[in-house]
Amino acid sequence: MGIDPLTLLLWATVLTTMLQMPVCQWQNTVESLKGARVLVTGASTGIGEQMAYHYARFGAQIVITARREKVLEQVAEKCMSLGAQKALYISADMGTDSDPAKAVDFALEKLGGLDYLVLNHIGPSPFTMWKGDVEHVKWLMKVNFFSYVQMAWKAMDSLEQSKGSLVVVSSLLGKMTSPFVAPYTSTKFALNGFFGALYHELAMKKSNVSLSICTLGLIDTDSAMEKVRGVTDLPAYPATDAALKIIITGATRQQELFYPWFTQIANLIKDWFPFVTNYAIQNSYKYNP
């Protein structure tokens, strides 16, 4: 009987992470997640779904949210089978004015508070040259940025009381620009700017809330792979691995995560050698005018 490749990858990641931190710190991390009250957004698929499964394996109490209720129900059922103490779901459209707050209120009511708020959702956006659709940019900013701000503020009092963690999933495209993703990258730059400033404010107020910003490269989610297929040969990295790294970053209250590792190097090189960076970016895609 064979072993599931995803299970092998999970344990490989866990073992690698254990080797990178003291044993006592790893044990404390695992213990802190058992019974932890967690809200994960964008959890019906991709990285969010994988985070839900990891939290379940750690024995957390989870609320997941996304737009597709039927898929959320299936993810919640799997979370219970993996060991979650609770696994609840609420359908929410982050492009509306009311649903972001509604999702937080649901989690606070059902779990009695929050220890982790993991903001991960994104709205769909075409992978193409920008053709002047201003309304799409406005809508995407509402989904990918304003709803994050709204949910963070709504959960802040509870996170303060629990000495909890706010985890923001961002992208390398929020630190360096790239073609075909002008609306998307604008939302990620906004996230990094706002939550980078909020990090300093929380520190200056000696807040109990930790804030982690996670910078990701290309991840092998179905939606990402569909967009870049035939356009670029850039390597994609496993969603399950990225998800676990995000969880550990929040649990250990680190300020930043760069995944995979070379995203941090790329972020530094863009300022040191801008002409090299621009050439590399523009020649990483197959495009004929």
C-alpha positions, 0 to 999 in steps of 0.5 A: 500500500503506497503512501500519499505524496502529499502526506510525504511532503507534509512530513518532509516540511515538518521535519525541515522546519523542526531542524530549523528551530529549537525543539522546545520552540517547535513543541511550543508551536504545536501546543499553541495551535491545539485548540486555537481559534482560527478564522481562515479566508479564501479556504475553499481551494488552494493555499487557504484550503491547505491551511485549513487541513494543517490547522485541523491536523494540529487540533485547532478550532476552525472557521473557514470562509469563501464564496462557494458554500458547498465546497466549504462544507466539504472542506469542513468535513475533511477538517473534522476527519483530520482532527479539528476540534471544530470546523465551521464555515460561512459563505461570504462575498468579500466584494460586498460591504457587509460580508467581511464583518459578517464572517468575523462576527460569525467566528467570534460568536461560534468560537468565543473569540479568535487567536488567529485571523488568517487573511488569504482570499483574492478575487479573480483577475485576468492574466493579461495586458491591462486594457483600461478596465478601471471598474475591475481595478476598483472591485479587486481593490475592494476584495483584495485590500479593503476587506482585509482592512475591515476584517482586521479591525473587526477582529482586533479587540478579540486578538488583543484579548487573546494575545493573538496573531494577524496573518496577511498573505501577500505576494512577491508581486506586492514588492516588485512589479510584473506584466499582465497583473497590474490590477492584482499587483496594485492590491498587493502593494496596498496590503504591504503598505497598510499592514507594514504601517500597522505593524509599527503602530501595534509595536509602538502601542505595545499591543498584544497582537502580532502581525505577520506578512507572508510574501509568496512566489508562484504557488501551484494552485489550480487557478495560478497554474491555469493562468500562467500555462503556456505564458511562463516557465517560472517554477511553481511551489507546493501549496501545502508547503506554503500553507504550513510555512504561513501557519508556522510564521503566525504561530511563532509571531514572526514579522515576515515570511518569504516563500520560497526562499529566493523571493527574498533575494529577488526583492533585494536584487530589484533595488541593487540591480534594477536593469537586470531585474527589469530584463529578467522580468520582461523576458520571463514571459512569452508575449508577441505584440 
